[in-house]
Amino acid sequence: MQIKKGSTRIVILLGNYAYKFTRIRLLRTAVWALYRLAFRDQRELFRSKFGKNIFVGLCKHLFIGVQQNRTEYAYYQETRDCRVMPTHRILFGGILIIQTRGVAINRKTLIQNCPFEDTITGNPDLDLHQAKQYCLCQDGKVRAVDYGKRNTVVALRKTLETPKTRPLE
């Protein structure tokens, strides 16, 4: 058993599966909110993203891991995209998802076998530019394991039907 800790989730690797649990980030959210509210330019940025309701923004930031779990599950179930790791189950409203476990890869392997076009992997806003966001699946293909950001899913959908990739049947 291995445990990996990310900024929004904790992943337990056990057997053939990866169990992704949401991290509830109380202290980080409090510091984030104070920073956003203390400076005028940050207040404007906050309002443009979340509106005037501070509570909505706090909840979205606090439970971002739940949203990412739900996004990964929904994307895979809807598309069966062969470029991402299969997400099999979602439990407790998104607090936990269960994915197929893969083998970690290095940067060289990613460059040689990346399932995405350069326009996707070159964008740091999409969570697909580092080797730690990929693994080698049991079928021998390199697949993304961390694709829960909304921007990432939008980019994946736009490139789903390129000749390089096709959904699984």
SEZAMAR-911597 format. One record per atom (N, C-alpha, C, O): residue number from 1; x, y negated, z. Coordinates in nm, 3 decimals. Last residue first. Layout:
BEGIN
{NUM {X Y Z}} ...
END
This chain:
BEGIN
{169 {-1.470 -0.138 -2.700}} {169 {-1.604 -0.086 -2.735}} {169 {-1.663 -0.013 -2.618}} {169 {-1.775 0.039 -2.628}} {168 {-1.306 -0.440 -2.610}} {168 {-1.316 -0.294 -2.604}} {168 {-1.458 -0.251 -2.638}} {168 {-1.554 -0.322 -2.608}} {167 {-1.255 -0.712 -2.842}} {167 {-1.312 -0.655 -2.720}} {167 {-1.314 -0.503 -2.726}} {167 {-1.322 -0.444 -2.834}} {166 {-0.936 -0.779 -2.984}} {166 {-1.075 -0.741 -3.005}} {166 {-1.129 -0.688 -2.873}} {166 {-1.055 -0.623 -2.799}} {165 {-0.667 -0.978 -3.103}} {165 {-0.741 -0.916 -2.995}} {165 {-0.884 -0.884 -3.036}} {165 {-0.944 -0.956 -3.116}} {164 {-0.557 -1.083 -3.332}} {164 {-0.466 -1.017 -3.237}} {164 {-0.542 -0.941 -3.129}} {164 {-0.487 -0.848 -3.068}} {163 {-0.758 -1.218 -3.470}} {163 {-0.715 -1.086 -3.519}} {163 {-0.627 -1.009 -3.422}} {163 {-0.622 -0.886 -3.427}} {162 {-0.984 -1.352 -3.220}} {162 {-0.869 -1.366 -3.311}} {162 {-0.826 -1.228 -3.357}} {162 {-0.855 -1.129 -3.289}} {161 {-1.200 -1.362 -3.046}} {161 {-1.216 -1.296 -3.174}} {161 {-1.102 -1.319 -3.272}} {161 {-1.121 -1.308 -3.393}} {160 {-1.112 -1.510 -2.822}} {160 {-1.150 -1.369 -2.810}} {160 {-1.155 -1.297 -2.943}} {160 {-1.117 -1.180 -2.951}} {159 {-1.053 -1.774 -2.792}} {159 {-0.958 -1.692 -2.867}} {159 {-0.994 -1.544 -2.868}} {159 {-0.914 -1.462 -2.911}} {158 {-1.256 -1.877 -2.638}} {158 {-1.229 -1.939 -2.767}} {158 {-1.139 -1.852 -2.854}} {158 {-1.149 -1.856 -2.977}} {157 {-1.232 -1.722 -2.404}} {157 {-1.351 -1.708 -2.491}} {157 {-1.325 -1.764 -2.630}} {157 {-1.368 -1.705 -2.730}} {156 {-0.992 -1.823 -2.301}} {156 {-1.002 -1.682 -2.340}} {156 {-1.120 -1.660 -2.434}} {156 {-1.108 -1.588 -2.533}} {155 {-1.066 -2.088 -2.244}} {155 {-0.964 -2.062 -2.345}} {155 {-0.969 -1.916 -2.392}} {155 {-0.952 -1.890 -2.511}} {154 {-1.256 -2.034 -2.042}} {154 {-1.296 -2.108 -2.161}} {154 {-1.196 -2.082 -2.275}} {154 {-1.236 -2.055 -2.388}} {153 {-1.091 -1.910 -1.853}} {153 {-1.198 -1.832 -1.917}} {153 {-1.246 -1.902 -2.044}} {153 {-1.275 -1.836 -2.144}} {152 {-0.930 -2.129 -1.780}} {152 {-0.870 -2.008 -1.837}} {152 {-0.975 -1.928 -1.912}} {152 {-0.950 -1.883 -2.024}} {151 {-1.112 -2.303 -1.665}} {151 {-1.040 -2.344 -1.787}} {151 {-0.979 -2.224 -1.857}} {151 {-0.976 -2.218 -1.980}} {150 {-1.188 -2.152 -1.436}} {150 {-1.284 -2.178 -1.544}} {150 {-1.216 -2.218 -1.673}} {150 {-1.257 -2.174 -1.781}} {149 {-0.973 -1.896 -1.316}} {149 {-1.001 -2.039 -1.335}} {149 {-1.099 -2.057 -1.451}} {149 {-1.092 -1.987 -1.552}} {148 {-0.917 -1.619 -1.320}} {148 {-1.038 -1.668 -1.253}} {148 {-1.068 -1.816 -1.268}} {148 {-1.179 -1.858 -1.237}} {147 {-0.721 -1.439 -1.399}} {147 {-0.790 -1.519 -1.501}} {147 {-0.919 -1.580 -1.446}} {147 {-1.019 -1.590 -1.518}} {146 {-0.480 -1.240 -1.344}} {146 {-0.530 -1.358 -1.274}} {146 {-0.592 -1.453 -1.378}} {146 {-0.523 -1.536 -1.436}} {145 {-0.392 -1.045 -1.509}} {145 {-0.460 -1.002 -1.386}} {145 {-0.524 -1.119 -1.313}} {145 {-0.612 -1.100 -1.230}} {144 {-0.358 -0.968 -1.853}} {144 {-0.367 -1.071 -1.749}} {144 {-0.441 -1.015 -1.628}} {144 {-0.541 -0.945 -1.643}} {143 {-0.150 -0.698 -1.971}} {143 {-0.280 -0.764 -1.954}} {143 {-0.273 -0.868 -1.842}} {143 {-0.191 -0.857 -1.751}} {142 {0.022 -0.494 -2.191}} {142 {0.035 -0.604 -2.096}} {142 {-0.100 -0.677 -2.092}} {142 {-0.156 -0.712 -2.195}} {141 {-0.040 -0.142 -2.220}} {141 {-0.053 -0.278 -2.270}} {141 {-0.034 -0.379 -2.157}} {141 {-0.070 -0.353 -2.042}} {140 {-0.049 0.117 -2.123}} {140 {0.077 0.069 -2.178}} {140 {0.072 -0.073 -2.232}} {140 {0.172 -0.121 -2.285}} {139 {-0.270 0.197 -1.987}} {139 {-0.267 0.231 -2.129}} {139 {-0.141 0.178 -2.199}} {139 {-0.128 0.193 -2.321}} {138 {-0.237 0.088 -1.737}} {138 {-0.214 0.232 -1.751}} {138 {-0.210 0.276 -1.896}} {138 {-0.154 0.381 -1.927}} {137 {-0.070 -0.230 -1.790}} {137 {-0.186 -0.146 -1.761}} {137 {-0.151 0.001 -1.782}} {137 {-0.046 0.032 -1.839}} {136 {0.146 -0.443 -1.647}} {136 {0.141 -0.338 -1.746}} {136 {0.030 -0.242 -1.706}} {136 {0.035 -0.181 -1.600}} {135 {0.037 -0.779 -1.584}} {135 {0.090 -0.649 -1.545}} {135 {0.081 -0.554 -1.663}} {135 {0.017 -0.583 -1.764}} {134 {0.051 -1.130 -1.494}} {134 {0.030 -1.019 -1.587}} {134 {0.078 -0.890 -1.524}} {134 {0.150 -0.890 -1.425}} {133 {0.136 -1.331 -1.339}} {133 {-0.006 -1.331 -1.370}} {133 {-0.044 -1.219 -1.468}} {133 {-0.157 -1.214 -1.517}} {132 {0.408 -1.326 -1.326}} {132 {0.335 -1.272 -1.211}} {132 {0.184 -1.267 -1.236}} {132 {0.111 -1.204 -1.159}} {131 {0.495 -1.464 -1.553}} {131 {0.492 -1.318 -1.558}} {131 {0.412 -1.258 -1.442}} {131 {0.353 -1.151 -1.457}} {130 {0.298 -1.752 -1.637}} {130 {0.402 -1.687 -1.557}} {130 {0.384 -1.535 -1.561}} {130 {0.272 -1.485 -1.570}} {129 {0.084 -1.868 -1.767}} {129 {0.218 -1.902 -1.815}} {129 {0.331 -1.836 -1.736}} {129 {0.448 -1.861 -1.764}} {128 {-0.187 -1.880 -1.706}} {128 {-0.139 -1.769 -1.788}} {128 {0.003 -1.791 -1.839}} {128 {0.039 -1.739 -1.944}} {127 {-0.334 -2.088 -1.588}} {127 {-0.291 -1.973 -1.506}} {127 {-0.239 -1.856 -1.588}} {127 {-0.247 -1.742 -1.543}} {126 {-0.393 -2.320 -1.729}} {126 {-0.473 -2.200 -1.755}} {126 {-0.432 -2.078 -1.674}} {126 {-0.491 -1.971 -1.692}} {125 {-0.228 -2.534 -1.706}} {125 {-0.360 -2.546 -1.643}} {125 {-0.441 -2.418 -1.654}} {125 {-0.548 -2.408 -1.594}} {124 {-0.001 -2.491 -1.862}} {124 {0.005 -2.457 -1.719}} {124 {-0.129 -2.469 -1.647}} {124 {-0.143 -2.418 -1.535}} {123 {0.009 -2.352 -2.172}} {123 {-0.069 -2.449 -2.096}} {123 {-0.069 -2.412 -1.948}} {123 {-0.131 -2.312 -1.910}} {122 {0.126 -2.148 -2.313}} {122 {0.203 -2.270 -2.295}} {122 {0.133 -2.375 -2.211}} {122 {0.192 -2.479 -2.181}} {121 {-0.063 -1.952 -2.349}} {121 {0.042 -1.929 -2.249}} {121 {0.125 -2.053 -2.223}} {121 {0.189 -2.062 -2.118}} {120 {-0.222 -2.071 -2.553}} {120 {-0.279 -2.038 -2.422}} {120 {-0.168 -2.026 -2.318}} {120 {-0.178 -2.085 -2.210}} {119 {-0.058 -2.109 -2.769}} {119 {-0.140 -2.222 -2.726}} {119 {-0.202 -2.197 -2.589}} {119 {-0.231 -2.292 -2.516}} {118 {0.054 -1.860 -2.823}} {118 {0.135 -1.959 -2.751}} {118 {0.052 -2.076 -2.701}} {118 {0.088 -2.138 -2.601}} {117 {-0.192 -1.600 -2.765}} {117 {-0.123 -1.693 -2.852}} {117 {-0.046 -1.794 -2.765}} {117 {-0.078 -1.811 -2.648}} {116 {-0.153 -1.299 -2.569}} {116 {-0.213 -1.427 -2.602}} {116 {-0.127 -1.508 -2.697}} {116 {-0.006 -1.487 -2.708}} {115 {-0.026 -1.074 -2.473}} {115 {-0.149 -1.053 -2.550}} {115 {-0.213 -1.183 -2.600}} {115 {-0.316 -1.178 -2.668}} {114 {0.324 -1.026 -2.494}} {114 {0.215 -1.112 -2.447}} {114 {0.090 -1.095 -2.534}} {114 {0.100 -1.102 -2.657}} {113 {0.560 -0.881 -2.522}} {113 {0.430 -0.812 -2.536}} {113 {0.310 -0.896 -2.495}} {113 {0.205 -0.841 -2.463}} {112 {0.789 -1.040 -2.491}} {112 {0.785 -0.940 -2.597}} {112 {0.645 -0.886 -2.625}} {112 {0.614 -0.850 -2.738}} {111 {0.727 -1.195 -2.266}} {111 {0.756 -1.261 -2.393}} {111 {0.744 -1.163 -2.509}} {111 {0.694 -1.200 -2.615}} {110 {0.698 -0.991 -2.071}} {110 {0.586 -1.077 -2.107}} {110 {0.608 -1.142 -2.243}} {110 {0.517 -1.144 -2.326}} {109 {0.957 -0.891 -2.056}} {109 {0.849 -0.803 -2.102}} {109 {0.728 -0.884 -2.146}} {109 {0.663 -0.852 -2.245}} {108 {1.083 -1.121 -1.951}} {108 {1.124 -1.065 -2.081}} {108 {1.015 -0.975 -2.139}} {108 {0.984 -0.984 -2.258}} {107 {0.963 -1.153 -1.699}} {107 {0.944 -1.255 -1.803}} {107 {0.977 -1.200 -1.942}} {107 {0.907 -1.229 -2.039}} {106 {0.832 -0.832 -1.586}} {106 {0.921 -0.947 -1.579}} {106 {0.896 -1.040 -1.698}} {106 {0.817 -1.009 -1.787}} {105 {0.541 -0.689 -1.418}} {105 {0.635 -0.703 -1.529}} {105 {0.724 -0.824 -1.507}} {105 {0.698 -0.907 -1.420}} {104 {0.380 -0.442 -1.211}} {104 {0.435 -0.576 -1.231}} {104 {0.536 -0.577 -1.346}} {104 {0.606 -0.479 -1.369}} {103 {0.123 -0.234 -1.321}} {103 {0.261 -0.241 -1.277}} {103 {0.314 -0.380 -1.308}} {103 {0.296 -0.431 -1.419}} {102 {-0.220 -0.242 -1.200}} {102 {-0.116 -0.228 -1.302}} {102 {0.021 -0.235 -1.238}} {102 {0.034 -0.240 -1.116}} {101 {-0.542 -0.133 -1.109}} {101 {-0.408 -0.174 -1.069}} {101 {-0.312 -0.151 -1.184}} {101 {-0.322 -0.052 -1.257}} {100 {-0.860 -0.269 -1.180}} {100 {-0.762 -0.165 -1.206}} {100 {-0.624 -0.219 -1.168}} {100 {-0.594 -0.336 -1.192}} {99 {-1.026 -0.441 -0.909}} {99 {-0.969 -0.433 -1.043}} {99 {-0.883 -0.309 -1.056}} {99 {-0.839 -0.251 -0.956}} {98 {-1.286 -0.557 -0.722}} {98 {-1.198 -0.443 -0.738}} {98 {-1.157 -0.435 -0.885}} {98 {-1.242 -0.425 -0.974}} {97 {-1.339 -0.838 -0.506}} {97 {-1.356 -0.769 -0.634}} {97 {-1.254 -0.656 -0.641}} {97 {-1.150 -0.659 -0.574}} {96 {-1.498 -1.006 -0.240}} {96 {-1.409 -0.898 -0.282}} {96 {-1.443 -0.855 -0.424}} {96 {-1.559 -0.837 -0.458}} {95 {-1.669 -1.217 -0.231}} {95 {-1.559 -1.217 -0.133}} {95 {-1.455 -1.111 -0.171}} {95 {-1.338 -1.125 -0.138}} {94 {-1.886 -1.198 -0.393}} {94 {-1.762 -1.248 -0.452}} {94 {-1.647 -1.256 -0.354}} {94 {-1.537 -1.298 -0.392}} {93 {-2.097 -1.087 -0.255}} {93 {-2.117 -1.214 -0.324}} {93 {-1.993 -1.274 -0.385}} {93 {-1.994 -1.390 -0.426}} {92 {-2.004 -0.836 -0.168}} {92 {-2.026 -0.945 -0.072}} {92 {-2.033 -1.081 -0.139}} {92 {-1.980 -1.179 -0.086}} {91 {-1.819 -0.735 -0.460}} {91 {-1.888 -0.705 -0.335}} {91 {-1.900 -0.832 -0.249}} {91 {-1.817 -0.922 -0.258}} {90 {-1.788 -0.606 -0.779}} {90 {-1.787 -0.728 -0.700}} {90 {-1.871 -0.699 -0.576}} {90 {-1.981 -0.644 -0.586}} {89 {-1.589 -0.387 -0.982}} {89 {-1.695 -0.413 -0.884}} {89 {-1.677 -0.550 -0.822}} {89 {-1.565 -0.602 -0.813}} {88 {-1.395 -0.391 -1.195}} {88 {-1.499 -0.289 -1.186}} {88 {-1.617 -0.326 -1.096}} {88 {-1.732 -0.300 -1.131}} {87 {-1.219 -0.542 -1.436}} {87 {-1.272 -0.571 -1.303}} {87 {-1.398 -0.486 -1.288}} {87 {-1.496 -0.507 -1.359}} {86 {-0.931 -0.470 -1.629}} {86 {-1.072 -0.442 -1.600}} {86 {-1.107 -0.474 -1.455}} {86 {-1.034 -0.437 -1.363}} {85 {-0.715 -0.736 -1.723}} {85 {-0.736 -0.612 -1.646}} {85 {-0.884 -0.593 -1.619}} {85 {-0.955 -0.689 -1.589}} {84 {-0.730 -0.855 -2.064}} {84 {-0.734 -0.876 -1.919}} {84 {-0.757 -0.742 -1.849}} {84 {-0.810 -0.648 -1.908}} {83 {-0.753 -0.793 -2.327}} {83 {-0.634 -0.869 -2.288}} {83 {-0.626 -0.890 -2.138}} {83 {-0.524 -0.938 -2.088}} {82 {-0.991 -0.683 -2.397}} {82 {-0.879 -0.590 -2.378}} {82 {-0.750 -0.662 -2.340}} {82 {-0.647 -0.596 -2.321}} {81 {-1.294 -0.775 -2.257}} {81 {-1.176 -0.825 -2.325}} {81 {-1.056 -0.734 -2.293}} {81 {-1.024 -0.712 -2.177}} {80 {-1.562 -0.743 -2.195}} {80 {-1.475 -0.625 -2.201}} {80 {-1.348 -0.656 -2.279}} {80 {-1.300 -0.574 -2.358}} {79 {-1.750 -0.951 -2.159}} {79 {-1.673 -0.941 -2.283}} {79 {-1.598 -0.810 -2.303}} {79 {-1.572 -0.771 -2.416}} {78 {-1.894 -0.919 -1.915}} {78 {-1.961 -0.970 -2.034}} {78 {-1.884 -0.939 -2.163}} {78 {-1.945 -0.906 -2.265}} {77 {-1.707 -0.824 -1.734}} {77 {-1.830 -0.747 -1.757}} {77 {-1.901 -0.791 -1.885}} {77 {-1.962 -0.709 -1.954}} {76 {-1.513 -1.031 -1.742}} {76 {-1.481 -0.897 -1.789}} {76 {-1.608 -0.816 -1.820}} {76 {-1.613 -0.746 -1.921}} {75 {-1.664 -1.254 -1.646}} {75 {-1.598 -1.257 -1.776}} {75 {-1.571 -1.115 -1.827}} {75 {-1.602 -1.083 -1.941}} {74 {-1.750 -1.167 -1.391}} {74 {-1.848 -1.199 -1.494}} {74 {-1.783 -1.197 -1.633}} {74 {-1.842 -1.144 -1.728}} {73 {-1.499 -1.135 -1.257}} {73 {-1.593 -1.024 -1.272}} {73 {-1.690 -1.049 -1.388}} {73 {-1.710 -0.963 -1.473}} {72 {-1.390 -1.394 -1.272}} {72 {-1.320 -1.279 -1.329}} {72 {-1.416 -1.163 -1.354}} {72 {-1.414 -1.102 -1.461}} {71 {-1.591 -1.540 -1.133}} {71 {-1.558 -1.571 -1.272}} {71 {-1.488 -1.454 -1.339}} {71 {-1.522 -1.417 -1.452}} {70 {-1.581 -1.431 -0.877}} {70 {-1.704 -1.421 -0.955}} {70 {-1.679 -1.445 -1.104}} {70 {-1.738 -1.380 -1.190}} {69 {-1.320 -1.506 -0.805}} {69 {-1.358 -1.364 -0.811}} {69 {-1.482 -1.346 -0.897}} {69 {-1.488 -1.255 -0.980}} {68 {-1.349 -1.786 -0.813}} {68 {-1.256 -1.719 -0.904}} {68 {-1.286 -1.570 -0.916}} {68 {-1.279 -1.514 -1.025}} {67 {-1.535 -1.826 -0.607}} {67 {-1.568 -1.865 -0.745}} {67 {-1.476 -1.795 -0.845}} {67 {-1.522 -1.749 -0.949}} {66 {-1.383 -1.737 -0.391}} {66 {-1.510 -1.669 -0.424}} {66 {-1.547 -1.700 -0.569}} {66 {-1.587 -1.611 -0.644}} {65 {-1.178 -1.928 -0.395}} {65 {-1.147 -1.787 -0.421}} {65 {-1.270 -1.706 -0.455}} {65 {-1.264 -1.616 -0.539}} {64 {-1.302 -2.164 -0.317}} {64 {-1.259 -2.151 -0.456}} {64 {-1.226 -2.005 -0.491}} {64 {-1.244 -1.964 -0.606}} {63 {-1.414 -2.256 -0.077}} {63 {-1.452 -2.123 -0.128}} {63 {-1.411 -2.101 -0.273}} {63 {-1.478 -2.027 -0.346}} {62 {-1.308 -2.513 -0.038}} {62 {-1.295 -2.412 0.066}} {62 {-1.318 -2.270 0.012}} {62 {-1.249 -2.176 0.052}} {61 {-1.388 -2.651 -0.267}} {61 {-1.245 -2.631 -0.239}} {61 {-1.224 -2.517 -0.139}} {61 {-1.133 -2.436 -0.155}} {60 {-1.666 -2.646 -0.238}} {60 {-1.603 -2.591 -0.360}} {60 {-1.455 -2.562 -0.336}} {60 {-1.404 -2.460 -0.380}} {59 {-1.694 -2.775 0.010}} {59 {-1.736 -2.635 -0.006}} {59 {-1.671 -2.571 -0.128}} {59 {-1.626 -2.457 -0.123}} {58 {-1.601 -3.034 -0.053}} {58 {-1.536 -2.953 0.050}} {58 {-1.569 -2.805 0.034}} {58 {-1.480 -2.720 0.044}} {57 {-1.789 -3.114 -0.249}} {57 {-1.647 -3.102 -0.281}} {57 {-1.571 -3.016 -0.182}} {57 {-1.487 -2.934 -0.221}} {56 {-2.022 -3.117 -0.092}} {56 {-2.013 -3.030 -0.210}} {56 {-1.867 -3.007 -0.247}} {56 {-1.826 -2.893 -0.272}} {55 {-1.959 -3.315 0.098}} {55 {-1.984 -3.178 0.142}} {55 {-1.970 -3.079 0.025}} {55 {-1.914 -2.971 0.041}} {54 {-1.952 -3.554 -0.043}} {54 {-1.827 -3.498 0.009}} {54 {-1.844 -3.351 0.046}} {54 {-1.753 -3.271 0.026}} {53 {-2.112 -3.668 -0.311}} {53 {-2.137 -3.580 -0.199}} {53 {-2.007 -3.510 -0.155}} {53 {-1.958 -3.420 -0.223}} {52 {-2.061 -3.805 -0.543}} {52 {-2.048 -3.878 -0.417}} {52 {-2.063 -3.789 -0.294}} {52 {-2.031 -3.832 -0.183}} {51 {-1.870 -3.583 -0.758}} {51 {-1.980 -3.674 -0.729}} {51 {-1.959 -3.738 -0.592}} {51 {-1.851 -3.727 -0.533}} {50 {-1.648 -3.430 -0.821}} {50 {-1.750 -3.371 -0.736}} {50 {-1.873 -3.459 -0.712}} {50 {-1.970 -3.413 -0.651}} {49 {-1.488 -3.579 -1.006}} {49 {-1.494 -3.433 -1.014}} {49 {-1.614 -3.374 -0.940}} {49 {-1.676 -3.279 -0.989}} {48 {-1.518 -3.842 -0.941}} {48 {-1.536 -3.804 -1.082}} {48 {-1.551 -3.652 -1.096}} {48 {-1.619 -3.604 -1.187}} {47 {-1.456 -3.836 -0.668}} {47 {-1.593 -3.867 -0.711}} {47 {-1.617 -3.827 -0.856}} {47 {-1.727 -3.781 -0.890}} {46 {-1.178 -3.778 -0.683}} {46 {-1.270 -3.689 -0.612}} {46 {-1.413 -3.710 -0.661}} {46 {-1.484 -3.613 -0.691}} {45 {-1.089 -4.010 -0.813}} {45 {-1.069 -3.878 -0.875}} {45 {-1.165 -3.776 -0.815}} {45 {-1.226 -3.697 -0.887}} {44 {-1.152 -4.197 -0.617}} {44 {-1.213 -4.205 -0.750}} {44 {-1.202 -4.072 -0.824}} {44 {-1.297 -4.029 -0.889}} {43 {-0.985 -4.112 -0.413}} {43 {-1.131 -4.113 -0.391}} {43 {-1.203 -4.116 -0.525}} {43 {-1.304 -4.047 -0.544}} {42 {-0.736 -4.157 -0.527}} {42 {-0.777 -4.019 -0.502}} {42 {-0.927 -4.009 -0.477}} {42 {-0.990 -3.910 -0.514}} {41 {-0.730 -4.434 -0.527}} {41 {-0.725 -4.364 -0.656}} {41 {-0.769 -4.218 -0.641}} {41 {-0.830 -4.162 -0.732}} {40 {-0.742 -4.478 -0.241}} {40 {-0.848 -4.524 -0.332}} {40 {-0.848 -4.448 -0.466}} {40 {-0.953 -4.403 -0.512}} {39 {-0.683 -4.238 0.009}} {39 {-0.629 -4.324 -0.097}} {39 {-0.734 -4.353 -0.202}} {39 {-0.807 -4.264 -0.246}} {38 {-0.831 -4.078 0.182}} {38 {-0.746 -4.184 0.237}} {38 {-0.699 -4.284 0.131}} {38 {-0.676 -4.401 0.161}} {37 {-0.962 -3.871 0.056}} {37 {-1.043 -3.981 0.107}} {37 {-0.960 -4.100 0.156}} {37 {-1.012 -4.211 0.169}} {36 {-0.760 -3.693 -0.013}} {36 {-0.850 -3.744 -0.117}} {36 {-0.928 -3.867 -0.071}} {36 {-0.958 -3.956 -0.151}} {35 {-0.651 -3.639 0.240}} {35 {-0.570 -3.702 0.136}} {35 {-0.658 -3.766 0.029}} {35 {-0.634 -3.879 -0.013}} {34 {-0.868 -3.509 0.360}} {34 {-0.814 -3.632 0.417}} {34 {-0.731 -3.710 0.315}} {34 {-0.741 -3.832 0.306}} {33 {-0.894 -3.284 0.190}} {33 {-1.003 -3.382 0.200}} {33 {-0.952 -3.514 0.256}} {33 {-0.987 -3.621 0.205}} {32 {-0.650 -3.149 0.236}} {32 {-0.688 -3.190 0.100}} {32 {-0.793 -3.301 0.105}} {32 {-0.783 -3.400 0.033}} {31 {-0.676 -3.091 0.507}} {31 {-0.568 -3.178 0.463}} {31 {-0.600 -3.234 0.324}} {31 {-0.579 -3.353 0.297}} {30 {-0.900 -2.917 0.490}} {30 {-0.904 -3.037 0.574}} {30 {-0.797 -3.137 0.530}} {30 {-0.826 -3.256 0.518}} {29 {-0.801 -2.713 0.327}} {29 {-0.915 -2.794 0.281}} {29 {-0.924 -2.922 0.361}} {29 {-0.954 -3.027 0.304}} {28 {-0.601 -2.607 0.492}} {28 {-0.565 -2.664 0.362}} {28 {-0.677 -2.754 0.308}} {28 {-0.650 -2.859 0.251}} {27 {-0.759 -2.511 0.705}} {27 {-0.660 -2.617 0.726}} {27 {-0.624 -2.685 0.594}} {27 {-0.618 -2.808 0.587}} {26 {-0.928 -2.316 0.563}} {26 {-0.979 -2.424 0.647}} {26 {-0.879 -2.540 0.661}} {26 {-0.913 -2.654 0.631}} {25 {-0.972 -2.125 0.326}} {25 {-0.860 -2.213 0.354}} {25 {-0.905 -2.335 0.435}} {25 {-0.917 -2.445 0.381}} {24 {-1.021 -1.795 0.288}} {24 {-1.093 -1.913 0.333}} {24 {-0.987 -2.008 0.388}} {24 {-0.920 -1.976 0.486}} {23 {-0.949 -1.596 0.019}} {23 {-0.889 -1.664 0.135}} {23 {-0.975 -1.785 0.166}} {23 {-0.998 -1.869 0.079}} {22 {-1.105 -1.300 -0.098}} {22 {-1.100 -1.445 -0.094}} {22 {-1.030 -1.492 0.032}} {22 {-1.049 -1.435 0.140}} {21 {-0.934 -1.014 -0.218}} {21 {-1.016 -1.077 -0.114}} {21 {-0.998 -1.228 -0.120}} {21 {-0.887 -1.278 -0.144}} {20 {-0.910 -0.765 -0.443}} {20 {-0.886 -0.909 -0.430}} {20 {-0.986 -0.970 -0.333}} {20 {-1.106 -0.977 -0.360}} {19 {-0.751 -0.473 -0.477}} {19 {-0.866 -0.529 -0.404}} {19 {-0.835 -0.676 -0.378}} {19 {-0.745 -0.708 -0.300}} {18 {-0.667 -0.264 -0.734}} {18 {-0.628 -0.388 -0.667}} {18 {-0.754 -0.447 -0.606}} {18 {-0.853 -0.468 -0.676}} {17 {-0.610 0.092 -0.765}} {17 {-0.693 -0.028 -0.765}} {17 {-0.626 -0.144 -0.693}} {17 {-0.543 -0.126 -0.605}} {16 {-0.498 0.338 -0.733}} {16 {-0.511 0.288 -0.870}} {16 {-0.585 0.155 -0.879}} {16 {-0.619 0.111 -0.989}} {15 {-0.356 0.272 -0.418}} {15 {-0.391 0.373 -0.518}} {15 {-0.393 0.312 -0.657}} {15 {-0.299 0.242 -0.695}} {14 {-0.371 -0.064 -0.362}} {14 {-0.387 0.065 -0.297}} {14 {-0.433 0.167 -0.401}} {14 {-0.538 0.149 -0.463}} {13 {-0.298 -0.383 -0.291}} {13 {-0.276 -0.282 -0.394}} {13 {-0.273 -0.146 -0.327}} {13 {-0.185 -0.116 -0.247}} {12 {-0.475 -0.661 -0.211}} {12 {-0.424 -0.536 -0.154}} {12 {-0.417 -0.435 -0.267}} {12 {-0.518 -0.403 -0.330}} {11 {-0.441 -1.004 -0.221}} {11 {-0.459 -0.884 -0.302}} {11 {-0.396 -0.766 -0.231}} {11 {-0.278 -0.769 -0.195}} {10 {-0.606 -1.296 -0.138}} {10 {-0.512 -1.195 -0.090}} {10 {-0.544 -1.067 -0.166}} {10 {-0.659 -1.026 -0.174}} {9 {-0.642 -1.622 -0.291}} {9 {-0.683 -1.485 -0.264}} {9 {-0.569 -1.402 -0.207}} {9 {-0.452 -1.434 -0.226}} {8 {-0.537 -1.872 -0.332}} {8 {-0.682 -1.862 -0.306}} {8 {-0.729 -1.722 -0.271}} {8 {-0.843 -1.704 -0.227}} {7 {-0.261 -1.842 -0.353}} {7 {-0.314 -1.963 -0.291}} {7 {-0.462 -1.953 -0.259}} {7 {-0.509 -2.020 -0.167}} {6 {-0.181 -1.501 -0.256}} {6 {-0.183 -1.613 -0.347}} {6 {-0.244 -1.733 -0.279}} {6 {-0.275 -1.728 -0.160}} {5 {-0.005 -1.228 -0.143}} {5 {-0.081 -1.344 -0.100}} {5 {-0.067 -1.455 -0.203}} {5 {0.044 -1.499 -0.234}} {4 {-0.026 -0.878 -0.141}} {4 {0.026 -0.998 -0.205}} {4 {-0.066 -1.114 -0.171}} {4 {-0.188 -1.101 -0.170}} {3 {0.064 -0.570 -0.010}} {3 {-0.023 -0.688 0.008}} {3 {0.047 -0.806 -0.056}} {3 {0.164 -0.833 -0.029}} {2 {0.052 -0.220 -0.085}} {2 {0.119 -0.349 -0.091}} {2 {0.017 -0.460 -0.070}} {2 {-0.099 -0.446 -0.106}} {1 {0.084 0.118 0.000}} {1 {0.000 0.000 0.000}} {1 {0.089 -0.124 0.000}} {1 {0.188 -0.133 0.074}} 
END
